[in-house]
């Protein structure tokens, strides 16, 4: 339980103490938006690394060299835990916005930081709003901001992936950017599997080879979500076979 308290204090403390930081970042943005964005990115990445250290989690990273340097990409991963965001975001080499559920937009300060870092909020029950969110993501990627999405649509507690929503991959299709598949194993062992306690866990985070939609055969391109899902499922099955 002590780890949960430490993490909670860190999160709340950062959000409260970051109010003046947000103000300074706003001023910096008036003169140099790029400097503001990178500064915000590195600050949050540092906090996420510290929180992960507090959990005691041992994270084994495989295939990080598959993330192409200097390219805008769409990260696509399975979703098991709140900590999936922390462990993947702190490894993003450049600006990356995450697609999150719209309920998070109501959380003070947290939503402010998320918007500052180009995160988008998705209402899964509103098709039109969902389309607008995807279009905004496409626009951001065209401006050089990578995006990350968990196409299962919710945290999945099973070893078998939920069907990927095909529309979520449109950001890569419409921009021609690479899809980076991510397979995450055991992240729920940090928190969700024994809520409300946080415990050390051995987590595997694997990055697959880039998928360029324009280079795929017609049939695979047509069902890009299912194609990407199978690649991630194969990586997850590989983790299980080695354990």
Backbone as CSV, one residue per row, in Angstrom:
resi,resn,N_x,N_y,N_z,CA_x,CA_y,CA_z,C_x,C_y,C_z
1,UNK,0.827,-1.221,0.000,0.000,0.000,0.000,0.858,1.268,0.000
2,UNK,2.082,1.139,0.556,2.947,2.305,0.657,3.332,2.828,-0.721
3,UNK,3.505,1.915,-1.697,3.840,2.354,-3.053,2.693,3.147,-3.666
4,UNK,1.471,2.710,-3.399,0.310,3.442,-3.911,0.287,4.863,-3.355
5,UNK,0.587,4.995,-2.078,0.603,6.321,-1.443,1.681,7.195,-2.073
6,UNK,2.878,6.625,-2.269,3.969,7.386,-2.875,3.583,7.871,-4.278
7,UNK,2.996,6.973,-5.083,2.599,7.334,-6.445,1.514,8.398,-6.433
8,UNK,0.517,8.229,-5.563,-0.579,9.197,-5.469,-0.056,10.579,-5.072
9,UNK,0.859,10.612,-4.095,1.436,11.889,-3.655,2.232,12.534,-4.786
10,UNK,2.958,11.721,-5.534,3.744,12.242,-6.652,2.849,12.857,-7.719
11,UNK,1.791,12.141,-8.083,0.887,12.628,-9.124,0.199,13.920,-8.691
12,UNK,-0.405,13.885,-7.511,-1.119,15.073,-7.029,-0.155,16.230,-6.810
13,UNK,1.008,15.913,-6.218,1.998,16.961,-5.964,2.467,17.614,-7.243
14,UNK,2.731,16.809,-8.272,3.174,17.384,-9.542,2.105,18.267,-10.154
15,UNK,0.870,17.789,-10.167,-0.202,18.568,-10.787,-0.377,19.918,-10.109
16,UNK,-0.296,19.930,-8.791,-0.467,21.183,-8.047,0.750,22.094,-8.240
17,UNK,1.945,21.537,-8.058,3.157,22.340,-8.149,3.472,22.765,-9.580
18,UNK,2.842,22.115,-10.556,3.131,22.445,-11.950,2.342,23.650,-12.457
19,UNK,1.480,24.196,-11.639,0.704,25.368,-12.071,1.625,26.507,-12.528
20,UNK,2.637,26.890,-11.727,3.543,27.936,-12.221,4.362,27.483,-13.435
21,UNK,4.647,26.174,-13.530,5.381,25.671,-14.688,4.551,25.863,-15.954
22,UNK,3.260,25.595,-15.849,2.373,25.793,-16.993,2.369,27.252,-17.429
23,UNK,2.418,28.148,-16.452,2.438,29.576,-16.763,3.728,29.955,-17.490
24,UNK,4.850,29.430,-17.003,6.133,29.708,-17.651,6.158,29.132,-19.058
25,UNK,5.634,27.917,-19.200,5.588,27.282,-20.518,4.729,28.097,-21.487
26,UNK,3.663,28.668,-20.968,2.789,29.496,-21.813,3.558,30.700,-22.344
27,UNK,4.362,31.314,-21.490,5.164,32.469,-21.903,6.194,32.050,-22.947
28,UNK,6.881,30.923,-22.693,7.869,30.424,-23.647,7.225,30.183,-25.010
29,UNK,5.992,29.643,-24.982,5.297,29.342,-26.219,4.988,30.558,-27.060
30,UNK,4.876,31.700,-26.434,4.622,32.934,-27.175,5.800,33.301,-28.067
31,UNK,7.007,32.882,-27.668,8.206,33.222,-28.416,8.759,32.035,-29.213
32,UNK,8.596,30.830,-28.646,9.165,29.654,-29.294,8.306,28.425,-28.990
33,UNK,7.261,28.192,-29.780,6.360,27.065,-29.519,7.073,25.712,-29.480
34,UNK,8.050,25.525,-30.328,8.773,24.259,-30.362,9.527,24.020,-29.048
35,UNK,10.176,25.062,-28.538,10.907,24.947,-27.272,9.945,24.622,-26.134
36,UNK,8.771,25.245,-26.143,7.761,24.952,-25.120,7.321,23.503,-25.194
37,UNK,7.055,23.028,-26.402,6.564,21.660,-26.570,7.587,20.637,-26.091
38,UNK,8.839,20.816,-26.482,9.884,19.870,-26.080,10.115,19.939,-24.579
39,UNK,10.075,21.136,-24.019,10.235,21.285,-22.573,9.129,20.553,-21.825
40,UNK,7.881,20.725,-22.275,6.749,20.036,-21.645,6.894,18.528,-21.761
41,UNK,7.307,18.071,-22.946,7.506,16.641,-23.175,8.521,16.068,-22.194
42,UNK,9.672,16.692,-22.061,10.733,16.173,-21.202,10.357,16.227,-19.724
43,UNK,9.643,17.260,-19.317,9.206,17.356,-17.921,8.296,16.185,-17.562
44,UNK,7.300,15.940,-18.402,6.350,14.859,-18.124,7.042,13.498,-18.226
45,UNK,7.943,13.349,-19.167,8.672,12.086,-19.272,9.477,11.813,-18.003
46,UNK,10.107,12.844,-17.466,10.879,12.671,-16.236,9.970,12.230,-15.088
47,UNK,8.810,12.863,-14.975,7.868,12.511,-13.907,7.392,11.075,-14.081
48,UNK,7.087,10.678,-15.304,6.639,9.308,-15.560,7.722,8.295,-15.192
49,UNK,8.972,8.601,-15.520,10.068,7.682,-15.156,10.179,7.559,-13.640
50,UNK,10.008,8.668,-12.958,10.096,8.637,-11.496,8.966,7.796,-10.901
51,UNK,7.770,7.948,-11.440,6.633,7.158,-10.943,6.865,5.670,-11.190
52,UNK,7.368,5.335,-12.360,7.654,3.929,-12.663,8.715,3.383,-11.716
53,UNK,9.692,4.220,-11.363,10.711,3.811,-10.383,10.056,3.552,-9.026
54,UNK,9.097,4.389,-8.668,8.399,4.196,-7.391,7.647,2.866,-7.349
55,UNK,7.136,2.425,-8.482,6.382,1.164,-8.501,7.290,-0.047,-8.332
56,UNK,8.570,0.120,-8.603,9.491,-1.004,-8.520,9.430,-1.915,-9.732
57,UNK,8.711,-1.519,-10.771,8.557,-2.360,-11.958,9.880,-2.523,-12.701
58,UNK,10.128,-3.718,-13.165,11.262,-4.004,-14.030,10.724,-4.130,-15.454
59,UNK,11.108,-3.204,-16.309,10.567,-3.168,-17.668,11.626,-3.617,-18.665
60,UNK,11.344,-4.709,-19.342,12.233,-5.213,-20.388,11.741,-4.684,-21.729
61,UNK,12.576,-3.915,-22.392,12.201,-3.300,-23.670,12.876,-4.062,-24.810
62,UNK,12.080,-4.468,-25.770,12.571,-5.230,-26.927,12.240,-4.453,-28.202
63,UNK,13.186,-4.368,-29.097,12.921,-3.824,-30.436,12.771,-2.314,-30.515
64,UNK,13.289,-1.586,-29.532,13.139,-0.126,-29.585,13.805,0.460,-30.829
65,UNK,14.798,-0.263,-31.358,15.477,0.208,-32.565,14.536,0.232,-33.765
66,UNK,13.359,-0.382,-33.647,12.379,-0.367,-34.739,11.640,0.965,-34.862
67,UNK,11.784,1.829,-33.852,11.159,3.152,-33.929,12.055,4.031,-34.807
68,UNK,11.586,4.424,-35.990,12.451,5.183,-36.911,12.750,6.588,-36.384
69,UNK,14.009,6.935,-36.394,14.421,8.255,-35.906,13.994,9.337,-36.891
70,UNK,13.497,10.425,-36.355,13.167,11.576,-37.192,11.912,11.420,-38.022
71,UNK,11.088,10.413,-37.725,9.846,10.219,-38.475,8.631,10.385,-37.568
72,UNK,7.552,10.903,-38.145,6.276,10.924,-37.457,5.642,9.551,-37.601
73,UNK,5.177,8.982,-36.492,4.633,7.619,-36.538,3.328,7.534,-35.751
74,UNK,2.627,6.434,-35.982,1.440,6.118,-35.191,1.767,4.881,-34.354
75,UNK,1.879,5.069,-33.044,2.094,3.943,-32.147,0.750,3.258,-31.896
76,UNK,0.731,1.937,-32.016,-0.499,1.175,-31.806,-0.187,0.033,-30.852
77,UNK,-0.906,-0.029,-29.730,-0.588,-1.058,-28.754,-1.804,-1.687,-28.107
78,UNK,-1.571,-2.808,-27.445,-2.618,-3.399,-26.612,-2.667,-2.639,-25.293
79,UNK,-3.764,-2.792,-24.564,-3.967,-1.961,-23.374,-4.383,-2.826,-22.197
80,UNK,-3.513,-2.845,-21.173,-3.776,-3.651,-19.988,-3.862,-2.825,-18.712
81,UNK,-3.202,-1.659,-18.712,-3.036,-0.925,-17.456,-2.916,0.572,-17.702
82,UNK,-3.219,1.345,-16.658,-2.962,2.777,-16.716,-1.478,3.044,-16.957
83,UNK,-0.634,2.132,-16.476,0.812,2.329,-16.583,1.335,2.096,-18.000
84,UNK,0.495,1.577,-18.898,0.900,1.447,-20.300,1.285,2.805,-20.870
85,UNK,0.521,3.821,-20.512,0.774,5.168,-21.015,2.117,5.668,-20.507
86,UNK,2.389,5.469,-19.219,3.630,5.974,-18.634,4.849,5.337,-19.277
87,UNK,4.839,4.001,-19.388,6.035,3.316,-19.863,6.273,3.527,-21.353
88,UNK,5.221,3.786,-22.124,5.423,4.049,-23.554,5.729,5.523,-23.805
89,UNK,5.071,6.412,-23.066,5.274,7.841,-23.312,6.686,8.284,-22.959
90,UNK,7.239,7.726,-21.882,8.572,8.180,-21.474,9.645,7.726,-22.454
91,UNK,9.279,6.928,-23.462,10.237,6.492,-24.483,9.993,7.149,-25.842
92,UNK,9.040,8.046,-25.913,8.781,8.739,-27.179,9.931,9.713,-27.463
93,UNK,10.593,9.596,-28.610,11.729,10.471,-28.892,11.343,11.908,-29.203
94,UNK,10.105,12.120,-29.626,9.664,13.472,-29.983,8.187,13.621,-29.626
95,UNK,7.622,14.758,-29.964,6.239,15.071,-29.601,5.288,13.955,-30.009
96,UNK,4.478,13.530,-29.066,3.532,12.448,-29.309,2.253,12.694,-28.519
97,UNK,1.139,12.732,-29.223,-0.154,12.871,-28.565,-0.828,11.516,-28.431
98,UNK,-1.511,11.308,-27.315,-2.228,10.056,-27.093,-3.726,10.281,-27.263
99,UNK,-4.411,9.281,-27.764,-5.867,9.329,-27.846,-6.410,8.709,-26.567
100,UNK,-7.155,9.502,-25.788,-7.655,9.055,-24.492,-9.175,9.134,-24.454
101,UNK,-9.770,8.444,-23.495,-11.222,8.512,-23.354,-11.616,9.902,-22.878
102,UNK,-12.778,10.359,-23.326,-13.179,11.749,-23.087,-13.425,12.073,-21.621
103,UNK,-13.621,11.068,-20.770,-13.845,11.338,-19.353,-12.617,11.974,-18.702
104,UNK,-11.441,11.755,-19.268,-10.219,12.319,-18.696,-10.123,13.820,-18.924
105,UNK,-10.906,14.312,-19.866,-10.890,15.747,-20.144,-11.465,16.556,-18.982
106,UNK,-12.184,15.886,-18.098,-12.830,16.568,-16.976,-11.926,16.685,-15.751
107,UNK,-10.742,16.083,-15.793,-9.846,16.100,-14.636,-8.992,17.359,-14.681
108,UNK,-9.156,18.255,-13.699,-8.402,19.512,-13.701,-6.893,19.284,-13.718
109,UNK,-6.184,20.166,-14.363,-4.727,20.168,-14.477,-4.199,19.001,-15.317
110,UNK,-4.656,17.787,-15.028,-4.232,16.655,-15.845,-4.631,16.879,-17.299
111,UNK,-5.876,17.278,-17.518,-6.331,17.528,-18.886,-5.587,18.711,-19.511
112,UNK,-5.187,19.674,-18.686,-4.416,20.816,-19.195,-3.082,20.359,-19.751
113,UNK,-2.399,19.489,-18.998,-1.129,18.942,-19.468,-1.343,18.073,-20.712
114,UNK,-2.404,17.288,-20.716,-2.662,16.416,-21.864,-2.891,17.234,-23.134
115,UNK,-3.656,18.297,-23.017,-3.897,19.148,-24.178,-2.606,19.833,-24.619
116,UNK,-1.794,20.240,-23.639,-0.515,20.869,-23.956,0.369,19.915,-24.761
117,UNK,0.216,18.617,-24.480,1.035,17.602,-25.137,0.314,16.930,-26.311
118,UNK,-0.714,17.621,-26.846,-1.400,17.210,-28.071,-2.203,15.920,-27.943
119,UNK,-2.624,15.586,-26.736,-3.507,14.441,-26.561,-4.910,14.800,-27.039
120,UNK,-5.642,13.802,-27.509,-7.001,13.999,-27.995,-7.959,13.168,-27.156
121,UNK,-9.167,13.650,-27.018,-10.165,12.972,-26.185,-11.260,12.406,-27.077
122,UNK,-11.512,11.113,-26.905,-12.436,10.398,-27.781,-13.683,9.959,-27.034
123,UNK,-14.834,10.320,-27.596,-16.117,9.849,-27.074,-16.512,8.617,-27.891
124,UNK,-16.393,7.442,-27.285,-16.646,6.198,-28.010,-18.113,6.026,-28.395
125,UNK,-18.986,6.790,-27.767,-20.423,6.651,-28.033,-20.941,7.651,-29.059
126,UNK,-20.064,8.514,-29.541,-20.464,9.543,-30.499,-19.636,9.371,-31.770
127,UNK,-20.235,8.802,-32.793,-19.512,8.496,-34.031,-18.980,9.768,-34.688
128,UNK,-19.782,10.810,-34.731,-19.353,12.051,-35.379,-18.178,12.676,-34.639
129,UNK,-18.275,12.697,-33.311,-17.182,13.254,-32.520,-15.931,12.404,-32.695
130,UNK,-16.104,11.102,-32.779,-14.968,10.216,-32.991,-14.274,10.492,-34.306
131,UNK,-15.070,10.757,-35.340,-14.507,11.086,-36.646,-13.718,12.389,-36.572
132,UNK,-14.256,13.378,-35.860,-13.556,14.659,-35.720,-12.224,14.462,-34.998
133,UNK,-12.230,13.574,-34.002,-11.000,13.311,-33.256,-9.941,12.709,-34.173
134,UNK,-10.343,11.736,-34.999,-9.410,11.104,-35.936,-8.891,12.123,-36.945
135,UNK,-9.767,13.000,-37.428,-9.346,14.030,-38.378,-8.352,14.996,-37.741
136,UNK,-8.572,15.318,-36.466,-7.626,16.179,-35.754,-6.282,15.472,-35.619
137,UNK,-6.327,14.172,-35.325,-5.095,13.402,-35.238,-4.338,13.384,-36.551
138,UNK,-5.064,13.256,-37.650,-4.445,13.285,-38.977,-3.759,14.622,-39.207
139,UNK,-4.443,15.684,-38.841,-3.889,17.030,-39.002,-2.620,17.201,-38.169
140,UNK,-2.630,16.691,-36.937,-1.457,16.811,-36.077,-0.276,16.017,-36.637
141,UNK,-0.565,14.829,-37.180,0.511,14.025,-37.739,1.117,14.695,-38.973
142,UNK,0.288,15.367,-39.749,0.806,16.085,-40.916,1.726,17.235,-40.492
143,UNK,1.551,17.687,-39.254,2.400,18.759,-38.726,3.625,18.224,-37.983
144,UNK,3.801,16.905,-38.012,4.997,16.326,-37.410,4.835,15.803,-36.008
145,UNK,3.599,15.694,-35.524,3.360,15.200,-34.164,2.915,13.739,-34.250
146,UNK,3.691,12.843,-33.676,3.305,11.435,-33.659,2.083,11.251,-32.784
147,UNK,1.376,10.154,-32.994,0.201,9.849,-32.185,0.303,8.422,-31.658
148,UNK,-0.425,8.159,-30.582,-0.484,6.812,-30.019,-1.934,6.483,-29.702
149,UNK,-2.328,5.260,-30.052,-3.705,4.854,-29.799,-3.734,3.387,-29.379
150,UNK,-4.681,3.066,-28.515,-4.914,1.689,-28.087,-6.250,1.261,-28.689
151,UNK,-6.224,0.601,-29.843,-7.458,0.373,-30.632,-8.449,-0.617,-30.042
152,UNK,-8.099,-1.292,-28.944,-9.093,-2.170,-28.318,-10.226,-1.342,-27.723
153,UNK,-9.937,-0.079,-27.419,-10.974,0.821,-26.928,-11.162,0.814,-25.421
154,UNK,-10.526,-0.129,-24.736,-10.635,-0.208,-23.283,-9.510,-1.093,-22.766
155,UNK,-9.291,-1.086,-21.451,-8.293,-1.986,-20.879,-8.833,-3.413,-20.901
156,UNK,-8.061,-4.300,-21.467,-8.463,-5.690,-21.669,-7.735,-6.580,-20.668
157,UNK,-8.472,-7.394,-19.935,-7.871,-8.243,-18.906,-7.490,-9.638,-19.417
158,UNK,-7.740,-9.943,-20.685,-7.482,-11.287,-21.202,-6.204,-11.313,-22.034
159,UNK,-5.754,-12.519,-22.380,-4.558,-12.687,-23.214,-4.872,-12.555,-24.700
160,UNK,-6.159,-12.512,-25.033,-6.573,-12.405,-26.432,-7.043,-10.980,-26.706
161,UNK,-6.473,-10.364,-27.716,-6.817,-8.984,-28.029,-8.275,-8.841,-28.444
162,UNK,-8.897,-7.745,-28.016,-10.214,-7.390,-28.509,-10.064,-6.880,-29.941
163,UNK,-11.102,-6.988,-30.758,-10.996,-6.522,-32.153,-10.581,-5.055,-32.225
164,UNK,-9.600,-4.769,-33.066,-9.165,-3.395,-33.270,-10.206,-2.651,-34.095
165,UNK,-10.455,-1.421,-33.730,-11.389,-0.588,-34.470,-10.661,-0.040,-35.704
166,UNK,-11.141,-0.414,-36.884,-10.448,-0.082,-38.133,-10.241,1.421,-38.294
167,UNK,-11.231,2.210,-37.851,-11.127,3.659,-38.026,-9.942,4.274,-37.322
168,UNK,-9.475,3.624,-36.259,-8.374,4.183,-35.481,-7.061,4.188,-36.240
169,UNK,-6.956,3.355,-37.275,-5.724,3.288,-38.067,-5.726,4.269,-39.235
170,UNK,-6.831,5.015,-39.389,-6.941,5.965,-40.492,-5.856,7.038,-40.429
171,UNK,-5.388,7.339,-39.205,-4.363,8.378,-39.069,-3.097,8.009,-39.832
172,UNK,-2.778,6.711,-39.846,-1.601,6.261,-40.607,-1.922,6.161,-42.097
173,UNK,-3.112,5.658,-42.418,-3.504,5.510,-43.826,-3.497,6.845,-44.560
174,UNK,-4.053,7.865,-43.927,-4.224,9.162,-44.582,-2.944,9.992,-44.618
175,UNK,-1.993,9.685,-43.755,-0.754,10.472,-43.712,0.420,9.733,-44.340
176,UNK,0.284,8.406,-44.495,1.385,7.622,-45.032,2.470,7.340,-44.011
177,UNK,2.213,7.711,-42.765,3.204,7.492,-41.707,3.236,6.023,-41.289
178,UNK,4.342,5.626,-40.722,4.509,4.246,-40.283,3.686,3.961,-39.033
179,UNK,3.198,2.735,-38.940,2.563,2.233,-37.730,3.628,1.460,-36.959
180,UNK,3.772,1.774,-35.683,4.710,1.042,-34.831,3.892,0.181,-33.874
181,UNK,3.826,-1.134,-34.108,3.062,-1.998,-33.195,3.796,-2.159,-31.866
182,UNK,3.046,-2.113,-30.778,3.621,-2.280,-29.446,2.871,-3.397,-28.712
183,UNK,3.607,-4.319,-28.143,3.015,-5.411,-27.372,3.462,-5.276,-25.916
184,UNK,2.494,-5.204,-25.016,2.789,-4.991,-23.591,2.255,-6.173,-22.789
185,UNK,3.135,-6.795,-22.027,2.771,-7.960,-21.221,3.043,-7.699,-19.737
186,UNK,2.077,-8.070,-18.900,2.190,-8.032,-17.428,2.058,-6.646,-16.797
187,UNK,1.698,-5.625,-17.562,1.604,-4.291,-16.952,0.495,-4.213,-15.905
188,UNK,-0.550,-5.045,-16.048,-1.630,-5.039,-15.060,-1.166,-5.586,-13.714
189,UNK,-0.013,-6.291,-13.717,0.517,-6.809,-12.459,1.063,-5.699,-11.560
190,UNK,1.244,-4.517,-12.133,1.702,-3.388,-11.317,0.589,-2.913,-10.389
191,UNK,-0.643,-2.853,-10.905,-1.719,-2.217,-10.136,-3.064,-2.918,-10.260
192,UNK,-3.559,-3.059,-11.478,-4.944,-3.493,-11.673,-5.234,-4.887,-11.121
193,UNK,-4.279,-5.794,-11.175,-4.527,-7.172,-10.736,-4.631,-7.329,-9.222
194,UNK,-4.225,-6.276,-8.480,-4.363,-6.340,-7.018,-4.696,-4.962,-6.453
195,UNK,-5.599,-4.276,-7.151,-6.096,-2.968,-6.707,-6.548,-3.041,-5.242
196,UNK,-6.205,-2.048,-4.380,-5.533,-0.786,-4.695,-4.026,-0.802,-4.453
197,UNK,-3.435,-1.965,-4.319,-2.001,-2.033,-4.051,-1.194,-1.915,-5.346
198,UNK,-0.008,-1.324,-5.220,0.952,-1.271,-6.318,2.125,-2.159,-5.920
199,UNK,2.484,-3.070,-6.816,3.551,-4.014,-6.522,4.552,-4.067,-7.667
200,UNK,5.794,-4.408,-7.367,6.782,-4.564,-8.445,6.334,-5.670,-9.394
201,UNK,6.608,-5.482,-10.659,6.210,-6.475,-11.655,7.250,-6.517,-12.758
202,UNK,7.344,-7.676,-13.408,8.218,-7.826,-14.570,7.381,-7.606,-15.822
203,UNK,7.614,-6.498,-16.485,6.813,-6.098,-17.639,7.655,-6.167,-18.908
204,UNK,7.033,-6.591,-19.981,7.707,-6.619,-21.281,7.031,-5.612,-22.204
205,UNK,7.824,-4.776,-22.807,7.344,-3.816,-23.810,8.131,-4.069,-25.088
206,UNK,7.440,-4.525,-26.122,8.114,-4.845,-27.386,7.589,-3.965,-28.516
207,UNK,8.524,-3.407,-29.283,8.193,-2.607,-30.459,8.419,-3.460,-31.708
208,UNK,7.382,-3.587,-32.523,7.514,-4.347,-33.766,8.091,-3.489,-34.881
209,UNK,8.377,-4.119,-36.000,8.918,-3.393,-37.147,7.871,-2.441,-37.721
210,UNK,8.293,-1.310,-38.275,7.340,-0.334,-38.831,6.485,-0.943,-39.934
211,UNK,5.226,-0.564,-39.932,4.296,-0.983,-40.986,3.947,0.262,-41.798
212,UNK,4.280,0.246,-43.067,3.942,1.362,-43.945,2.725,0.952,-44.780
213,UNK,1.553,1.514,-44.469,0.315,1.089,-45.144,0.391,1.086,-46.663
214,UNK,1.072,2.058,-47.259,1.132,2.152,-48.714,1.912,1.002,-49.336
215,UNK,2.738,0.334,-48.536,3.559,-0.759,-49.062,2.879,-2.116,-48.922
216,UNK,1.722,-2.158,-48.282,1.038,-3.425,-48.044,0.215,-3.863,-49.254
217,UNK,0.011,-5.173,-49.422,-0.902,-5.658,-50.457,-2.310,-5.121,-50.200
218,UNK,-3.111,-5.107,-51.242,-4.446,-4.516,-51.178,-5.299,-5.099,-50.059
219,UNK,-5.284,-6.419,-49.872,-6.129,-7.061,-48.876,-5.713,-6.681,-47.462
220,UNK,-4.408,-6.632,-47.211,-3.924,-6.252,-45.883,-4.190,-4.780,-45.608
221,UNK,-4.084,-3.966,-46.654,-4.358,-2.544,-46.500,-5.837,-2.307,-46.182
222,UNK,-6.697,-3.134,-46.774,-8.135,-2.996,-46.568,-8.521,-3.295,-45.125
223,UNK,-7.838,-4.259,-44.523,-8.119,-4.635,-43.129,-6.879,-4.375,-42.278
224,UNK,-6.465,-3.122,-42.293,-5.226,-2.732,-41.622,-5.284,-2.967,-40.110
225,UNK,-6.474,-2.750,-39.531,-6.626,-2.969,-38.103,-6.399,-4.421,-37.729
226,UNK,-7.015,-5.333,-38.478,-6.868,-6.764,-38.209,-5.432,-7.212,-38.457
227,UNK,-4.798,-6.645,-39.488,-3.416,-6.994,-39.810,-2.484,-6.584,-38.671
228,UNK,-2.652,-5.369,-38.181,-1.818,-4.878,-37.087,-2.107,-5.650,-35.799
229,UNK,-3.365,-5.942,-35.575,-3.752,-6.706,-34.390,-3.052,-8.062,-34.354
230,UNK,-2.994,-8.731,-35.490,-2.370,-10.059,-35.534,-0.876,-9.973,-35.229
231,UNK,-0.232,-8.933,-35.711,1.196,-8.753,-35.434,1.424,-8.582,-33.932
232,UNK,0.593,-7.762,-33.296,0.732,-7.553,-31.853,0.398,-8.828,-31.085
233,UNK,-0.643,-9.540,-31.530,-1.003,-10.797,-30.871,0.144,-11.803,-30.962
234,UNK,0.813,-11.870,-32.108,1.946,-12.782,-32.269,3.071,-12.425,-31.296
235,UNK,3.313,-11.128,-31.104,4.352,-10.713,-30.161,3.957,-11.096,-28.734
236,UNK,2.683,-10.900,-28.391,2.207,-11.263,-27.053,2.326,-12.769,-26.832
237,UNK,1.975,-13.547,-27.829,2.087,-14.995,-27.717,3.552,-15.401,-27.527
238,UNK,4.449,-14.662,-28.185,5.877,-14.923,-28.028,6.357,-14.657,-26.608
239,UNK,5.828,-13.591,-25.996,6.169,-13.293,-24.600,5.729,-14.440,-23.695
240,UNK,4.521,-14.909,-23.944,3.948,-15.968,-23.108,4.749,-17.257,-23.249
241,UNK,5.192,-17.544,-24.460,5.940,-18.776,-24.706,7.294,-18.770,-23.996
242,UNK,7.846,-17.558,-23.819,9.167,-17.450,-23.187,9.096,-17.443,-21.663
243,UNK,7.891,-17.173,-21.126,7.757,-17.050,-19.666,7.661,-18.402,-18.988
